[in-house]
């Protein structure tokens, strides 16, 4: 299960504005006593359409497998 934990506004090289989502996987960590327990897993940045972003610099992310870069409007603190 995924959980959106933060959103950021970003600008593309062509000036278009996009929303970037910081998403965290919630892993099953259930036990006999607490079968529905979840633990936070890996975080990632992605666009609203699900394309994953890779950090390439301070506030800079690019779409995995492309040269399309986005600059966050505010600092990202992982």
C-alpha positions, 0 to 999 in steps of 0.5 A: 500500500502506498501513502502520499506523505508530501507534495511539491510544486515544480517547474519543467524546463519549458516553464510548465508547472507540475505537482510532484508527490513524495510517496512512501510504501507501507509494508506489512509488519503484522504479527499474531497479536497485531495482524494489520500492523504496517511499517513505513517503507521506501520513499520515492518521488513521482508525478501524478501519472505515476512516472518515477523521478530520480534526484539529480541535484539540489531540488532537481529531479528527472524522469527515470529513463529520460532527460526531462528535468523538474526543479522543485519550488522549495527545498526537499529534505528526505 
